[in-house]
Amino acid sequence: MSTPVPGARHDSAALDLTGWSQILAENHTPWIADTADIVHGARTPLTKKKGQERTDNEKHYNKEISSIRAYVEHAIGHLKQWTILATGYRGRLAELPDIIAVITRLELYRLGW
């Protein structure tokens, strides 16, 4: 987790502003993202080339990536069900990372992790 980035930002821009892109690059950490984060070296689904069908290997790769990302998207959805995050946070921005951390820990506890 990182501190919130003010304003409406694309995930890719927020990755740079929080310093995560540098951390991932320095540690050669493999990570999975959607096709928007291709510039950061993430493993992303393979896009279909115009006029060509995907090979079985490409389909299998995309299915593996998508199945992992589905778990992440579901986890984000569960976190958004917490009222404080769903209705919009109106408190001090400096306190938001701690609140998100508490909610994340409570959700992991609820799931038995």
Number of C-alpha atoms within 10 A of each C-alpha: 10 13 14 14 14 9 7 8 11 10 14 15 13 18 19 13 16 15 11 15 18 14 13 16 13 9 8 10 10 10 11 17 20 15 13 12 17 14 9 17 16 19 16 19 19 14 10 12 8 6 5 7 10 13 10 9 9 15 15 12 14 17 13 12 18 17 10 12 16 11 11 14 11 11 14 12 12 12 18 15 11 14 10 16 15 11 10 9 12 9 9 7 13 10 10 17 14 14 14 19 13 12 17 18 13 14 16 12 10 9 8 7 8
